[in-house]
């Protein structure tokens, strides 16, 4: 399983990468914002899952999500928003825009494993 990990916080990327590695997942691509993620997604396909932060500079997670979901090339890519945004309206907005799932930071390795379906 190839994962694109998108978060502007290097600390959060390191934590998530450690959780993924502990789950046996090692094919991980990192990006600091939506713009970089878009470039890496194009270059790194196939990508199976995107773990996507919402609040980032350059291009936020919602803008990235909408761009990806507008391109049929990425229909099979599972997108999980991983963010501190926990308002019900924000969750619904995200799911309506095409996210497959939603996780509120911080989250446990067990909840990540469940969301990934492994």
KAWOLIN-V330194 format. One record per residue. RES is the residue in one small letter. PHI is phi as a letter, one per 30 degrees, with the letter a starting at -180 (* if undefined). PSI is psi in whole degrees, 0 to 359 (NA if undefined). OMEGA is omega as a letter, one per 30 degrees, with the letter a starting at -180 (NA if undefined). Layout:
BEGIN
RES,PHI,PSI,OMEGA
RES,PHI,PSI,OMEGA
END
This chain:
BEGIN
x,*,123,l
x,c,130,a
x,b,135,l
x,c,116,a
x,c,115,a
x,c,112,l
x,a,137,l
x,d,345,l
x,c,116,l
x,d,328,l
x,d,315,a
x,d,321,l
x,d,318,l
x,d,317,l
x,d,312,a
x,d,320,l
x,d,319,l
x,d,320,l
x,d,317,l
x,d,317,l
x,d,320,l
x,d,334,l
x,d,2,l
x,j,8,a
x,c,124,a
x,b,349,a
x,c,82,a
x,b,128,l
x,c,138,a
x,c,146,l
x,b,148,a
x,c,343,l
x,a,176,a
x,d,324,a
x,d,313,l
x,d,322,l
x,d,320,l
x,d,317,l
x,d,316,a
x,d,327,l
x,d,314,l
x,d,318,a
x,d,334,a
x,c,11,a
x,d,144,g
x,d,140,l
x,c,133,a
x,d,321,a
x,b,140,l
x,c,124,l
x,c,114,a
x,b,122,l
x,d,154,l
x,d,305,a
x,c,104,a
x,b,155,l
x,d,177,l
x,i,290,l
x,b,121,a
x,d,172,a
x,d,323,a
x,d,318,l
x,d,317,l
x,d,315,l
x,e,314,a
x,d,321,l
x,d,314,a
x,d,316,a
x,d,343,l
x,d,351,a
x,c,114,a
x,d,340,l
x,e,328,a
x,c,20,a
x,e,327,a
x,d,358,l
x,d,124,l
x,d,128,l
x,c,122,l
x,c,116,l
x,d,129,l
x,b,98,a
x,b,166,l
x,d,353,l
x,d,113,a
x,b,1,l
x,d,140,a
x,e,321,a
x,d,322,l
x,d,318,l
x,d,313,a
x,d,320,l
x,e,316,a
x,d,312,a
x,d,322,l
x,d,328,a
x,d,351,l
x,k,3,l
x,d,144,l
x,d,333,a
x,a,175,a
x,b,133,l
x,b,136,l
x,c,130,l
x,d,148,f
x,d,155,l
x,b,160,a
x,d,158,l
x,e,327,l
x,d,318,l
x,d,325,l
x,d,316,l
x,e,317,a
x,d,315,a
x,d,326,l
x,d,344,l
x,i,34,l
x,c,NA,NA
END
